[in-house]
Amino acid sequence: MHSDSIEQWTHDHAFLGEKHDENERRTWLVVVLTLVMMVGEIVAGSLFGSMALLADGWHMGTHAAALGIAAFAYRFARRHLGNAHFTFGTGKFGDLAAFASAIILGLIAVEIAYESVLRLINPVSIVYGEAMAVAVLGLGVNLLSAWLLRDSHDHHHGHEHGHSHAHDDDDHDHDHPGHHHHHHDNNLRAAYVHVMTDAATSVLAIAALAVAMYSGWVWADPAVGLIGSVVIASWAFGLVKSSGAVLLDVRADEKLERVIRARMEVGDDRVTDLHLWQVGPGHCAVLLSVVSDKPRQPAVYKRRLAGLKGLSHVTVEVETCPH
């Protein structure tokens, strides 16, 4: 067989989200915005001797690092898209970055809870005007960052690309239907959660400072800090759960799996093994075995799955039932 004939049966494994490049640009923009805010607060805090500015500046540095992880994950996945060392492509790098960001969020929650407990035990004097100004400034930056990430977070992502494989002994057949399925881009979701975490922290801080300033309840600030740490921890747990599920190849879509079984089990055909997992935002891979008294050609089984949204890499094994 000529090499040019073989090439028409080959395919790539480009399992990136439909808005991958757009999400990367937006994430880098938010990283730059956060770094500028961080440097500005640290410089101002050093010049004016403000501990509130210094503390918030270094705190924003933590978020900048986490956002940087998300941005570099987008870049790495794009640059190594055609690297054959990655068996199913680089679509999962975003989930790896999201998992790391979730761990950082969890550490931030622990840090906030620890500082809040210390301040409940040993209250410290607060310069209310300065602290509120810092909180309002931080809130503005985070709302702008959330606006930059708004569309990409609120929508699911898919990519118009697909491949199918079926084999029965030496018989092979391939087709390339277009698929579009809806799955979260966990990497961008992690970036969005980070800026929303900072925004929520700023809102809670403003409310707590206002209560403490007008009522004299100095415990209000650390008490609200504890509440904020619980909220952040819950967001971090949700992010760990969703990104970890992708990394561990947890069953991607139960509804899609039921549809696949229903389409494949016609007459005496039975599905004996089925593995469905996510290989990138909007991309699922499926590996299944079909056993039948009267097995058909692989192309017949492939046509049953044609047009199913979300199946970007399909492998079907056909076996004969001896009895």
C-alpha positions as CSV (number, residue, x, y, z in Angstrom):
1,M,0.0,0.0,0.0
2,H,1.4,3.4,-0.9
3,S,2.2,5.9,1.9
4,D,-0.2,8.5,0.5
5,S,-3.0,5.8,0.7
6,I,-2.1,5.1,4.3
7,E,-2.2,8.8,5.3
8,Q,-5.9,9.0,4.6
9,W,-6.6,6.4,7.3
10,T,-4.4,8.2,9.9
11,H,-5.4,11.0,12.2
12,D,-4.1,13.3,14.9
13,H,-5.1,13.5,18.6
14,A,-6.0,17.2,18.9
15,F,-8.3,17.1,21.8
16,L,-8.2,20.7,22.9
17,G,-11.2,22.8,23.7
18,E,-12.9,24.8,20.9
19,K,-11.9,28.1,22.6
20,H,-8.5,27.0,23.8
21,D,-6.5,29.9,22.2
22,E,-9.1,32.5,23.3
23,N,-9.0,31.1,26.9
24,E,-5.2,31.2,26.9
25,R,-5.1,34.9,25.9
26,R,-7.7,35.9,28.5
27,T,-5.9,34.0,31.2
28,W,-2.5,35.6,30.4
29,L,-4.3,39.0,30.5
30,V,-5.6,38.3,34.0
31,V,-2.2,37.1,35.1
32,V,-0.6,40.4,34.0
33,L,-3.4,42.4,35.7
34,T,-3.0,40.5,38.9
35,L,0.8,41.0,38.9
36,V,0.5,44.7,38.3
37,M,-1.9,45.0,41.2
38,M,0.4,42.9,43.4
39,V,3.5,45.0,42.6
40,G,1.6,48.2,43.1
41,E,0.3,47.1,46.5
42,I,3.7,45.9,47.7
43,V,5.5,49.1,46.6
44,A,2.8,51.3,48.1
45,G,2.8,49.3,51.3
46,S,6.6,49.6,51.6
47,L,6.6,53.4,50.9
48,F,3.8,54.2,53.2
49,G,4.4,51.6,55.9
50,S,1.1,49.9,55.4
51,M,0.9,46.3,56.6
52,A,-2.6,45.9,55.1
53,L,-1.3,46.8,51.6
54,L,1.8,44.5,52.0
55,A,-0.3,41.6,53.2
56,D,-2.9,41.9,50.4
57,G,-0.1,42.3,47.8
58,W,1.6,39.1,48.8
59,H,-1.8,37.4,49.0
60,M,-2.4,38.4,45.4
61,G,1.0,37.0,44.5
62,T,-0.4,33.6,45.5
63,H,-3.3,33.9,43.1
64,A,-1.0,35.2,40.4
65,A,1.1,32.0,40.7
66,A,-2.0,29.8,40.4
67,L,-3.3,31.8,37.4
68,G,0.2,31.5,35.9
69,I,-0.1,27.7,36.2
70,A,-3.4,27.8,34.2
71,A,-1.8,30.0,31.5
72,F,1.3,27.9,31.1
73,A,-0.9,24.7,30.9
74,Y,-2.7,26.3,27.9
75,R,0.5,27.1,26.3
76,F,2.1,23.7,26.9
77,A,-0.9,21.9,25.6
78,R,-0.9,24.0,22.5
79,R,2.8,23.7,21.8
80,H,2.9,19.9,22.3
81,L,-0.3,19.3,20.4
82,G,1.4,17.0,17.9
83,N,3.8,15.3,20.2
84,A,3.4,11.6,19.7
85,H,4.7,10.9,23.2
86,F,1.3,11.9,24.5
87,T,-0.9,8.9,23.5
88,F,-4.2,10.7,23.7
89,G,-2.9,14.2,23.1
90,T,-2.5,17.1,25.6
91,G,-6.1,17.8,26.3
92,K,-5.8,16.8,30.0
93,F,-3.0,19.3,30.8
94,G,-5.7,21.8,31.7
95,D,-7.2,19.4,34.3
96,L,-3.7,18.8,35.7
97,A,-3.3,22.6,36.2
98,A,-6.8,22.9,37.6
99,F,-6.0,20.2,40.2
100,A,-2.8,22.0,41.2
101,S,-4.8,25.3,41.5
102,A,-7.4,23.6,43.7
103,I,-4.6,22.5,46.1
104,I,-3.4,26.1,46.2
105,L,-6.9,27.3,46.9
106,G,-7.2,24.8,49.7
107,L,-3.9,26.0,51.3
108,I,-5.2,29.6,51.0
109,A,-8.4,28.6,52.9
110,V,-6.3,27.0,55.6
111,E,-4.1,30.1,55.9
112,I,-7.1,32.4,56.2
113,A,-8.7,30.2,58.8
114,Y,-5.4,30.1,60.8
115,E,-5.0,33.9,60.7
116,S,-8.7,34.4,61.7
117,V,-8.4,32.1,64.7
118,L,-5.2,33.9,65.8
119,R,-7.0,37.3,65.6
120,L,-10.0,36.0,67.5
121,I,-7.7,34.9,70.3
122,N,-5.5,38.0,70.1
123,P,-7.4,40.9,68.5
124,V,-5.3,43.5,66.7
125,S,-6.0,47.1,66.0
126,I,-7.3,47.9,62.5
127,V,-6.8,51.0,60.4
128,Y,-10.3,50.8,59.0
129,G,-10.1,53.5,56.2
130,E,-6.9,52.0,54.8
131,A,-8.1,48.4,55.1
132,M,-11.4,49.2,53.4
133,A,-9.6,51.1,50.6
134,V,-7.4,48.1,49.9
135,A,-10.4,45.7,49.9
136,V,-12.4,48.0,47.5
137,L,-9.3,48.2,45.2
138,G,-8.9,44.4,45.2
139,L,-12.6,43.9,44.6
140,G,-12.4,46.1,41.5
141,V,-9.4,44.2,40.0
142,N,-11.1,40.9,40.7
143,L,-14.4,41.9,39.2
144,L,-12.5,43.1,36.1
145,S,-10.7,39.7,35.9
146,A,-13.9,37.8,36.3
147,W,-15.4,39.9,33.5
148,L,-12.5,38.9,31.3
149,L,-13.1,35.2,32.0
150,R,-16.9,35.4,32.0
151,D,-17.9,33.9,28.6
152,S,-15.4,31.1,28.7
153,H,-16.4,30.0,32.2
154,D,-20.1,30.2,31.7
155,H,-20.1,28.1,28.6
156,H,-19.1,24.5,28.0
157,H,-16.6,23.8,25.3
158,G,-16.3,21.4,22.4
159,H,-14.2,21.0,19.4
160,E,-15.4,20.0,15.9
161,H,-13.2,17.0,15.4
162,G,-13.6,13.3,15.6
163,H,-12.1,9.9,14.8
164,S,-13.5,6.4,14.9
165,H,-11.7,3.0,14.8
166,A,-13.1,-0.5,14.6
167,H,-11.3,-3.7,14.1
168,D,-12.1,-7.4,13.8
169,D,-8.9,-9.4,13.4
170,D,-7.2,-7.8,10.3
171,D,-10.2,-5.7,9.3
172,H,-9.8,-2.0,10.0
173,D,-12.0,0.9,9.0
174,H,-12.0,4.6,9.9
175,D,-14.2,7.5,9.6
176,H,-14.0,11.1,10.7
177,P,-17.4,12.5,11.7
178,G,-17.7,15.9,13.3
179,H,-18.6,15.8,17.0
180,H,-19.5,18.5,19.5
181,H,-20.0,17.7,23.1
182,H,-20.3,19.9,26.2
183,H,-17.7,19.5,28.9
184,H,-16.2,22.1,31.3
185,D,-12.8,23.5,30.7
186,N,-11.5,22.9,34.2
187,N,-8.4,24.9,33.7
188,L,-10.3,28.1,33.0
189,R,-12.8,27.2,35.7
190,A,-9.9,27.1,38.1
191,A,-8.7,30.6,37.0
192,Y,-12.3,31.9,37.4
193,V,-12.6,30.4,40.8
194,H,-9.4,32.0,41.9
195,V,-10.5,35.5,41.0
196,M,-14.0,34.9,42.4
197,T,-12.4,33.7,45.6
198,D,-10.5,37.0,45.9
199,A,-13.6,38.9,45.0
200,A,-15.7,37.1,47.6
201,T,-12.9,37.6,50.2
202,S,-12.9,41.4,49.4
203,V,-16.7,41.6,49.7
204,L,-16.7,39.8,53.1
205,A,-13.8,42.0,54.3
206,I,-15.6,45.2,53.4
207,A,-18.8,44.0,55.2
208,A,-16.8,42.9,58.3
209,L,-14.8,46.1,58.4
210,A,-17.9,48.2,58.2
211,V,-19.6,46.3,61.0
212,A,-16.5,46.5,63.2
213,M,-15.9,50.2,62.5
214,Y,-19.5,51.3,63.4
215,S,-20.3,48.7,66.1
216,G,-16.9,48.3,67.7
217,W,-17.1,44.5,67.3
218,V,-13.5,43.8,66.4
219,W,-14.2,40.1,66.3
220,A,-16.4,40.6,63.3
221,D,-13.4,40.7,60.9
222,P,-11.8,37.4,61.9
223,A,-15.3,35.7,62.2
224,V,-16.1,36.6,58.6
225,G,-12.6,35.4,57.7
226,L,-13.5,32.0,59.1
227,I,-16.7,32.0,57.0
228,G,-14.8,32.9,53.9
229,S,-12.3,30.1,54.5
230,V,-15.1,27.6,54.6
231,V,-16.5,28.9,51.3
232,I,-13.1,28.8,49.6
233,A,-12.4,25.3,50.9
234,S,-15.8,24.1,49.4
235,W,-14.9,25.6,46.0
236,A,-11.4,24.0,46.2
237,F,-13.0,20.6,47.0
238,G,-15.4,20.9,44.0
239,L,-12.5,21.7,41.7
240,V,-10.4,18.8,43.0
241,K,-13.3,16.5,42.5
242,S,-14.1,17.6,38.9
243,S,-10.5,17.8,37.7
244,G,-9.4,14.7,39.6
245,A,-12.2,12.7,37.9
246,V,-10.8,13.6,34.5
247,L,-7.2,12.8,35.5
248,L,-8.3,9.4,36.9
249,D,-10.4,8.6,33.8
250,V,-13.7,8.4,35.8
251,R,-16.7,7.5,33.6
252,A,-17.2,10.7,31.6
253,D,-20.9,10.7,30.7
254,E,-23.4,8.2,32.0
255,K,-26.1,9.4,29.6
256,L,-23.8,9.1,26.6
257,E,-22.8,5.6,27.8
258,R,-26.4,4.5,27.9
259,V,-27.0,5.8,24.4
260,I,-23.9,3.9,23.1
261,R,-25.1,0.7,24.6
262,A,-28.6,1.2,23.2
263,R,-27.2,1.7,19.7
264,M,-24.8,-1.2,19.8
265,E,-27.1,-3.8,21.4
266,V,-29.3,-4.6,18.4
267,G,-30.6,-8.2,17.9
268,D,-28.1,-10.7,19.2
269,D,-25.3,-8.1,19.5
270,R,-24.2,-7.5,23.1
271,V,-21.7,-5.1,24.6
272,T,-19.4,-7.0,26.9
273,D,-16.9,-4.3,27.8
274,L,-17.2,-0.5,27.6
275,H,-14.8,2.2,28.7
276,L,-15.8,5.9,28.2
277,W,-13.5,8.7,29.4
278,Q,-12.7,12.3,28.8
279,V,-9.5,13.1,26.9
280,G,-10.0,16.9,26.7
281,P,-12.7,19.6,27.0
282,G,-15.5,18.5,24.7
283,H,-13.8,15.2,23.8
284,C,-14.5,11.7,24.9
285,A,-12.8,8.4,24.0
286,V,-14.7,5.1,24.0
287,L,-13.3,1.5,23.9
288,L,-15.9,-1.2,23.7
289,S,-16.2,-4.9,22.8
290,V,-19.2,-6.4,21.0
291,V,-20.0,-10.1,21.0
292,S,-22.6,-11.7,18.7
293,D,-23.8,-15.0,17.3
294,K,-23.6,-13.5,13.8
295,P,-21.0,-10.7,13.9
296,R,-21.2,-8.1,11.2
297,Q,-18.4,-6.1,9.5
298,P,-16.8,-3.5,11.8
299,A,-18.2,-0.7,9.5
300,V,-21.7,-1.7,10.5
301,Y,-21.1,-1.2,14.2
302,K,-19.3,2.1,13.5
303,R,-22.3,3.4,11.6
304,R,-24.4,2.9,14.7
305,L,-22.3,5.4,16.6
306,A,-22.0,7.9,13.7
307,G,-23.2,11.4,14.6
308,L,-23.0,10.9,18.4
309,K,-21.8,14.1,19.9
310,G,-18.7,14.0,22.0
311,L,-17.1,10.9,20.7
312,S,-13.7,12.0,19.3
313,H,-11.9,8.7,19.5
314,V,-13.8,5.4,19.1
315,T,-12.5,1.8,19.1
316,V,-14.8,-1.1,18.6
317,E,-13.7,-4.8,19.0
318,V,-16.0,-7.4,17.5
319,E,-16.0,-11.0,18.7
320,T,-17.9,-14.2,17.8
321,C,-19.9,-16.0,20.4
322,P,-18.9,-19.7,20.1
323,H,-22.2,-20.9,21.6
